[in-house]
Amino acid sequence: MKQFKLLAFMFIMCLTIQTQAQIKTPAASPSAKVMQTIGLTDVTVEYSRPGVKGRTIFAEDGLVPFGKVWRTGANSATKIEFSTDVMIEGNKVAKGAYAVLTMPGKAQWAVHFYAYEGGRWSSYVDKTPDLVVKVAPSNMANKVENFLVTFDDLTDKGAKMEMLWDNTAIAVNIGVNSDETVMASIEKTLGGPTAGDYYAAANYYHTSGQDLSQALEWVQKATKVENPKFWQVRREALILADMGKTKEAIAAAKKSLELAKVAGNDDYVRLNEKSLAEWMK
C-alpha cells in the first residue's frame, strides 16, 4: 500500500513538473487585431498573420491554391464584428460577428461571411454562407511579407477593407448608414429626458438624501405614463413614505404590487407587501 502511494505521489509530481516546465515560443503566424471606426460604426477584425517565407502563395499549385476555400490567414478562422448593420458590396449585413473565409482565384475572389460560431475554420466549409461577395484581386508593386488586413478610403459612409499578402491585394467595400444613426441620436436628445432618465435622477436624489420634493417630481414623470414599471412605482412609494405622505405611499405600493405580480417578480411582491403591512398599521 505504501509503495502504491509513493508511486502515485511520484506520478502527480511528474505531471506538475511537466505542466510548470512548458516552454513558450513565438507563434509562427502571430495573432492580430485591428479596430476601425467607419462613420459611427466600429469594425473589429481578429486574425493571424502567416508569412511568405520564400514560398509561392496564390497560384494553382501555391500554398493557397486557386479555387480552394482558405481560412483567410492562419490558425483560427478570421473573425469580423460590426457594431451596427452595414452594407458589404451593396448587401445588407446585420450587426454582429462573422467568420470570414475566402476562395482565391486568378481573376476573381469569393469572400464568404458566416455567422460566427467559433474559431474552428473547417466547421464552416460545408455550411451555406450568410453572404458571398466576389471581388477582383490586384497585383501590388511592393510585396507584403505577412498577411495583413487593413482599412482605407475612409469616409462617413464607408471604407474599403483590404487584405494584402505577397503581391496580391483584394478590397471589400463596407458601407455604413451614419445619417440614420445621427438622426436617431438627434431625435432622442432633442426629445428630452426619458422615463428612465427621470427615474435615475429621482433614485439618486432619494437614496443620497437630497431634496425629496424634487425626487418625487422626477419619479412621477416616470410613473405617470401608460405602462409604468413596477420598480419605478416602488421608488415613488418609498419617497412618498419618507415625505410623510402615507396615504399616497400606500396607493403607490399597491400599484407596484399589482405590476410586480403581472411581471412575475416575487421579490418586489414581497417588498411591497412588507411596506404595506408597516404603513397600514
Sine and cosine of phi, psi and omega as CSV:
sin_phi,cos_phi,sin_psi,cos_psi,sin_omega,cos_omega
0.00,0.00,-0.67,0.75,0.01,-1.00
-0.90,0.44,-0.64,0.77,0.00,-1.00
-0.90,0.44,-0.63,0.78,0.02,-1.00
-0.90,0.44,-0.70,0.71,0.01,-1.00
-0.89,0.45,-0.63,0.78,0.02,-1.00
-0.90,0.44,-0.70,0.71,0.02,-1.00
-0.89,0.46,-0.66,0.75,0.01,-1.00
-0.89,0.46,-0.66,0.75,0.01,-1.00
-0.89,0.45,-0.69,0.72,0.00,-1.00
-0.90,0.43,-0.60,0.80,0.02,-1.00
-0.90,0.43,-0.70,0.72,0.01,-1.00
-0.90,0.43,-0.65,0.76,0.00,-1.00
-0.90,0.44,-0.62,0.78,0.02,-1.00
-0.90,0.44,-0.68,0.74,0.03,-1.00
-0.89,0.46,-0.66,0.75,0.00,-1.00
-0.90,0.44,-0.70,0.72,-0.01,-1.00
-0.90,0.44,-0.67,0.75,0.00,-1.00
-0.89,0.45,-0.65,0.76,0.00,-1.00
-0.91,0.42,-0.68,0.73,-0.04,-1.00
-0.96,0.29,-0.39,0.92,-0.12,-0.99
-1.00,-0.08,0.17,0.99,0.01,-1.00
-0.89,0.46,0.73,-0.69,-0.04,-1.00
-0.99,-0.16,0.76,-0.65,0.04,-1.00
-1.00,-0.06,0.73,-0.68,0.04,-1.00
-0.79,-0.61,0.38,-0.93,0.00,-1.00
-0.88,0.47,0.59,-0.80,0.02,-1.00
-0.95,0.31,0.63,-0.77,0.03,-1.00
-0.90,0.45,-0.57,0.82,0.04,-1.00
-0.81,-0.59,1.00,0.01,-0.10,-1.00
-0.85,0.53,0.56,-0.83,0.06,-1.00
-0.98,0.21,0.43,-0.90,-0.01,-1.00
-0.57,-0.82,0.37,-0.93,0.03,-1.00
-0.59,-0.80,0.78,-0.62,0.04,-1.00
-0.81,-0.59,0.73,-0.68,0.04,-1.00
-0.84,-0.54,0.78,-0.62,0.00,-1.00
-0.76,-0.64,0.77,-0.63,0.12,-0.99
-1.00,0.01,0.82,-0.57,0.04,-1.00
-0.90,-0.44,0.94,-0.35,-0.12,-0.99
0.91,0.42,-0.93,-0.36,0.06,-1.00
-0.89,-0.46,0.28,0.96,-0.04,-1.00
-0.95,-0.32,0.76,-0.64,0.08,-1.00
-1.00,-0.05,0.79,-0.61,0.05,-1.00
-0.88,-0.47,0.81,-0.58,-0.03,-1.00
-0.84,-0.55,0.75,-0.66,0.01,-1.00
-0.85,-0.53,0.78,-0.62,0.08,-1.00
-0.88,-0.47,0.81,-0.58,-0.11,-0.99
-0.39,-0.92,0.04,-1.00,0.06,-1.00
-0.89,-0.45,0.39,-0.92,-0.17,-0.99
-0.85,-0.52,0.99,0.14,0.08,-1.00
-0.92,0.40,0.39,-0.92,0.01,-1.00
-0.96,-0.26,0.35,-0.94,0.05,-1.00
-0.92,0.38,-0.76,0.65,0.06,-1.00
0.80,0.61,0.64,0.77,0.07,-1.00
0.98,0.22,0.13,0.99,-0.06,-1.00
-1.00,-0.09,0.35,-0.94,0.16,-0.99
-0.99,0.13,0.82,-0.57,-0.13,-0.99
-1.00,-0.07,-0.96,0.27,-0.08,-1.00
-0.99,-0.16,0.94,-0.35,-0.01,-1.00
-0.19,-0.98,0.17,-0.99,0.04,-1.00
-0.83,0.56,-0.66,0.75,-0.02,-1.00
-0.90,-0.43,0.46,0.89,-0.05,-1.00
-0.99,0.13,0.01,-1.00,0.07,-1.00
-0.85,0.52,-0.61,0.80,0.11,-0.99
-0.91,-0.42,1.00,-0.10,-0.10,-0.99
-0.94,0.35,0.56,-0.83,0.11,-0.99
-0.88,0.47,0.63,-0.78,0.07,-1.00
0.99,0.15,0.08,1.00,0.01,-1.00
-0.91,-0.41,0.59,-0.81,0.02,-1.00
-0.94,0.35,0.74,-0.68,-0.03,-1.00
-0.88,-0.48,0.60,-0.80,-0.02,-1.00
-0.94,0.35,-0.18,0.98,0.03,-1.00
0.93,0.37,0.89,0.45,-0.04,-1.00
0.72,-0.69,-0.74,-0.67,0.04,-1.00
-0.52,-0.86,0.12,-0.99,0.05,-1.00
0.86,0.51,-0.91,-0.42,-0.05,-1.00
-0.99,0.16,0.18,-0.98,0.08,-1.00
-0.91,0.41,0.62,-0.78,0.09,-1.00
-0.92,0.39,0.69,-0.73,-0.05,-1.00
-0.89,-0.46,0.74,-0.67,0.08,-1.00
-0.82,-0.57,0.64,-0.77,-0.04,-1.00
-0.72,-0.69,0.69,-0.72,0.00,-1.00
-0.90,-0.43,0.70,-0.71,-0.01,-1.00
-0.99,0.13,-0.26,0.97,0.07,-1.00
-0.65,-0.76,0.14,-0.99,0.14,-0.99
-0.88,0.48,0.57,-0.82,0.01,-1.00
-0.69,-0.72,0.10,-0.99,0.13,-0.99
-0.89,-0.45,0.81,-0.59,0.05,-1.00
-0.92,-0.40,0.92,-0.39,-0.07,-1.00
0.77,0.64,0.67,0.75,0.05,-1.00
1.00,0.10,0.02,1.00,-0.01,-1.00
-0.95,-0.30,0.75,-0.66,-0.03,-1.00
-0.95,0.31,0.74,-0.67,0.01,-1.00
-0.77,-0.63,0.79,-0.61,-0.03,-1.00
-0.94,0.33,0.50,-0.87,0.03,-1.00
-0.86,0.51,0.47,-0.88,-0.03,-1.00
0.67,-0.75,-0.20,-0.98,-0.07,-1.00
-0.95,-0.32,0.60,-0.80,-0.04,-1.00
-0.67,-0.74,0.57,-0.82,0.17,-0.99
-1.00,0.05,0.65,-0.76,-0.04,-1.00
-0.91,-0.42,0.90,-0.43,0.14,-0.99
-0.89,-0.46,0.45,-0.89,-0.02,-1.00
-0.74,-0.67,0.37,-0.93,0.12,-0.99
-0.81,-0.58,0.99,-0.10,-0.03,-1.00
-0.92,0.38,0.50,-0.86,0.09,-1.00
-0.55,-0.83,0.28,-0.96,-0.03,-1.00
-0.90,0.44,-0.67,0.74,-0.05,-1.00
-0.94,-0.33,-0.24,0.97,-0.08,-1.00
-0.41,-0.91,0.63,-0.77,0.10,-0.99
-0.93,-0.37,0.59,-0.81,0.16,-0.99
-0.96,-0.29,0.82,-0.58,0.01,-1.00
-0.95,-0.30,0.88,-0.48,-0.09,-1.00
-0.97,-0.24,0.73,-0.69,0.06,-1.00
-0.89,-0.45,0.80,-0.60,0.02,-1.00
-0.84,-0.54,0.62,-0.79,0.13,-0.99
-0.81,0.58,0.80,-0.60,-0.16,-0.99
-0.94,0.35,0.79,-0.61,0.01,-1.00
-0.81,-0.58,-0.01,1.00,-0.02,-1.00
0.54,-0.84,0.11,-0.99,-0.12,-0.99
-1.00,0.08,-0.15,0.99,-0.04,-1.00
-0.97,0.26,0.98,-0.21,-0.17,-0.99
-0.91,0.42,-0.54,0.84,-0.05,-1.00
-0.92,0.40,-0.33,0.94,-0.01,-1.00
-0.95,0.33,-0.25,0.97,-0.02,-1.00
-1.00,-0.07,-0.33,0.94,-0.19,-0.98
-0.83,0.56,-0.68,0.73,-0.05,-1.00
-1.00,-0.01,0.09,1.00,0.00,-1.00
-1.00,-0.10,0.36,-0.93,0.05,-1.00
-0.99,0.13,0.84,-0.55,-0.01,-1.00
-0.90,0.44,0.47,-0.88,0.11,-0.99
-0.94,0.34,-0.48,0.88,0.02,-1.00
-0.41,-0.91,0.65,-0.76,0.14,-0.99
-0.80,-0.60,0.82,-0.58,0.09,-1.00
-0.86,-0.52,0.50,-0.87,-0.03,-1.00
-0.89,-0.46,0.75,-0.66,-0.03,-1.00
-0.72,-0.70,0.41,-0.91,-0.01,-1.00
-1.00,-0.05,0.70,-0.71,0.06,-1.00
-0.98,0.19,0.34,-0.94,0.08,-1.00
-0.73,-0.69,0.42,-0.91,0.02,-1.00
-1.00,-0.06,0.69,-0.72,0.01,-1.00
-0.98,-0.21,0.57,-0.82,0.03,-1.00
-0.94,0.34,-0.58,0.82,-0.01,-1.00
-0.96,-0.29,0.69,-0.72,-0.05,-1.00
-0.98,0.18,0.65,-0.76,0.12,-0.99
-0.98,-0.22,0.91,-0.41,-0.09,-1.00
-0.92,0.40,-0.73,0.69,-0.02,-1.00
-0.95,-0.32,0.72,-0.70,0.01,-1.00
-0.74,0.68,0.73,-0.69,-0.11,-0.99
-0.69,-0.72,0.71,-0.70,0.14,-0.99
-0.92,-0.39,0.80,-0.60,-0.02,-1.00
-0.56,-0.83,0.12,-0.99,-0.02,-1.00
-0.81,-0.58,0.62,-0.79,-0.02,-1.00
-0.54,-0.84,0.09,-1.00,-0.03,-1.00
0.81,0.59,0.74,0.67,-0.06,-1.00
-0.97,0.26,0.74,-0.68,0.15,-0.99
-0.68,-0.74,0.02,-1.00,0.06,-1.00
-0.93,0.37,-0.31,0.95,-0.10,-0.99
-0.95,-0.32,-0.08,1.00,0.00,-1.00
0.18,-0.98,-0.07,-1.00,0.01,-1.00
-0.27,-0.96,0.16,-0.99,0.11,-0.99
-0.95,-0.30,0.80,-0.60,0.15,-0.99
-1.00,-0.01,0.88,-0.47,-0.07,-1.00
-0.96,-0.28,0.68,-0.74,0.11,-0.99
-0.90,-0.44,0.86,-0.51,-0.12,-0.99
-0.81,-0.58,0.72,-0.69,0.11,-0.99
-0.32,-0.95,0.69,-0.72,-0.05,-1.00
0.85,0.53,-0.83,-0.55,0.02,-1.00
-0.96,-0.28,0.26,0.97,-0.09,-1.00
-0.92,-0.38,0.63,-0.77,0.05,-1.00
-0.67,-0.74,0.62,-0.78,0.19,-0.98
-0.77,-0.64,0.43,-0.90,0.01,-1.00
-0.74,-0.67,0.74,-0.67,0.02,-1.00
-0.91,-0.42,0.83,-0.56,-0.02,-1.00
-0.98,0.19,0.79,-0.61,0.05,-1.00
-0.89,-0.46,0.86,-0.52,0.02,-1.00
-0.95,-0.30,0.55,-0.83,0.02,-1.00
-0.76,-0.64,0.41,-0.91,0.00,-1.00
-0.96,-0.28,0.97,0.25,-0.01,-1.00
-0.90,0.43,-0.58,0.81,-0.03,-1.00
-0.86,0.51,-0.69,0.72,-0.01,-1.00
-0.89,0.45,-0.68,0.73,-0.01,-1.00
-0.91,0.41,-0.68,0.73,0.00,-1.00
-0.90,0.43,-0.69,0.72,-0.01,-1.00
-0.89,0.46,-0.64,0.77,0.03,-1.00
-0.89,0.46,-0.64,0.77,0.03,-1.00
-0.92,0.40,-0.66,0.75,0.02,-1.00
-0.89,0.46,-0.73,0.69,-0.02,-1.00
-0.89,0.47,-0.65,0.76,0.00,-1.00
-0.92,0.40,-0.70,0.71,-0.04,-1.00
-0.92,0.39,-0.74,0.68,-0.04,-1.00
-0.96,0.29,-0.31,0.95,0.01,-1.00
-0.97,0.25,-0.15,0.99,0.04,-1.00
1.00,0.02,0.00,-1.00,-0.05,-1.00
-0.89,0.45,0.52,-0.86,0.05,-1.00
-1.00,-0.02,0.13,-0.99,0.06,-1.00
-0.86,0.52,-0.61,0.79,0.02,-1.00
-0.90,0.43,-0.60,0.80,0.04,-1.00
-0.90,0.43,-0.71,0.70,0.01,-1.00
-0.89,0.45,-0.65,0.76,0.01,-1.00
-0.90,0.44,-0.70,0.71,-0.03,-1.00
-0.87,0.49,-0.67,0.74,0.01,-1.00
-0.91,0.41,-0.70,0.71,0.00,-1.00
-0.90,0.43,-0.66,0.75,0.00,-1.00
-0.87,0.49,-0.69,0.73,0.00,-1.00
-0.90,0.43,-0.73,0.68,-0.01,-1.00
-0.87,0.50,-0.66,0.75,-0.04,-1.00
-0.93,0.36,-0.78,0.63,-0.08,-1.00
-0.95,0.31,-0.37,0.93,0.00,-1.00
-0.99,-0.16,0.13,0.99,0.09,-1.00
0.96,0.28,0.50,0.87,0.02,-1.00
-1.00,0.07,-0.25,-0.97,-0.06,-1.00
-0.88,0.47,0.92,-0.39,-0.05,-1.00
-0.94,0.34,-0.52,0.86,0.02,-1.00
-0.90,0.44,-0.67,0.74,0.04,-1.00
-0.93,0.37,-0.63,0.78,0.04,-1.00
-0.88,0.48,-0.66,0.76,0.02,-1.00
-0.91,0.41,-0.68,0.73,0.01,-1.00
-0.86,0.52,-0.70,0.71,-0.03,-1.00
-0.93,0.36,-0.70,0.71,-0.07,-1.00
-0.92,0.40,-0.52,0.85,0.01,-1.00
-0.96,0.28,-0.34,0.94,0.14,-0.99
-0.94,0.34,-0.42,0.91,0.03,-1.00
-1.00,0.05,-0.51,0.86,-0.11,-0.99
-0.99,-0.10,-0.38,0.92,-0.02,-1.00
-1.00,0.07,0.84,0.54,0.02,-1.00
-0.78,-0.63,0.05,-1.00,-0.08,-1.00
-0.91,0.41,-0.66,0.75,-0.02,-1.00
-0.79,-0.62,0.97,0.23,0.00,-1.00
-0.93,0.36,0.37,-0.93,0.02,-1.00
-1.00,-0.04,0.59,-0.80,-0.09,-1.00
-0.88,0.48,-0.58,0.82,-0.03,-1.00
-0.96,0.29,-0.47,0.88,0.05,-1.00
-0.96,0.30,-0.67,0.74,0.03,-1.00
-0.92,0.40,-0.55,0.83,0.07,-1.00
-0.87,0.49,-0.69,0.72,0.02,-1.00
-0.90,0.43,-0.62,0.79,0.05,-1.00
-0.86,0.50,-0.69,0.73,0.01,-1.00
-0.88,0.47,-0.67,0.74,-0.02,-1.00
-0.92,0.40,-0.64,0.77,0.02,-1.00
-0.91,0.42,-0.70,0.71,0.02,-1.00
-0.87,0.50,-0.66,0.75,0.00,-1.00
-0.89,0.45,-0.68,0.74,0.00,-1.00
-0.93,0.36,-0.35,0.94,0.05,-1.00
-1.00,0.04,-0.02,1.00,0.00,-1.00
0.99,0.12,0.18,0.98,0.01,-1.00
-1.00,-0.07,0.95,0.32,-0.15,-0.99
-0.90,0.43,-0.66,0.75,-0.02,-1.00
-0.87,0.50,-0.73,0.68,0.02,-1.00
-0.92,0.39,-0.58,0.82,0.02,-1.00
-0.90,0.44,-0.65,0.76,0.02,-1.00
-0.89,0.45,-0.67,0.74,0.00,-1.00
-0.89,0.45,-0.67,0.75,0.01,-1.00
-0.92,0.38,-0.64,0.77,0.00,-1.00
-0.90,0.43,-0.62,0.78,0.04,-1.00
-0.90,0.44,-0.64,0.77,0.01,-1.00
-0.91,0.41,-0.70,0.72,0.04,-1.00
-0.88,0.47,-0.63,0.78,0.02,-1.00
-0.87,0.49,-0.73,0.68,-0.01,-1.00
-0.91,0.40,-0.65,0.76,0.03,-1.00
-0.90,0.43,-0.62,0.78,0.02,-1.00
-0.92,0.40,-0.60,0.80,0.04,-1.00
-0.90,0.43,-0.70,0.71,0.01,-1.00
-0.88,0.47,-0.63,0.78,-0.02,-1.00
-0.98,0.20,-0.18,0.98,0.00,-1.00
0.96,0.27,0.46,0.89,0.00,-1.00
-0.99,-0.15,0.99,-0.13,-0.07,-1.00
-0.93,0.38,-0.51,0.86,-0.02,-1.00
-0.89,0.46,-0.72,0.69,-0.01,-1.00
-0.96,0.28,-0.45,0.89,0.11,-0.99
-0.88,0.48,-0.74,0.68,-0.01,-1.00
-0.91,0.41,-0.65,0.76,0.00,-1.00
-0.88,0.48,-0.69,0.72,0.00,-1.00
-0.94,0.35,-0.63,0.78,0.03,-1.00
-0.89,0.46,-0.64,0.77,0.02,-1.00
-0.91,0.42,-0.70,0.72,0.01,-1.00
-0.90,0.43,-0.66,0.75,0.00,-1.00
-0.89,0.46,-0.63,0.78,0.02,-1.00
-0.89,0.46,-0.60,0.80,-0.01,-1.00
-0.97,0.25,-0.69,0.72,-0.12,-0.99
-0.98,0.22,-0.34,0.94,-0.06,-1.00
-0.99,-0.12,0.11,0.99,0.05,-1.00
-0.91,0.41,0.00,0.00,0.00,0.00
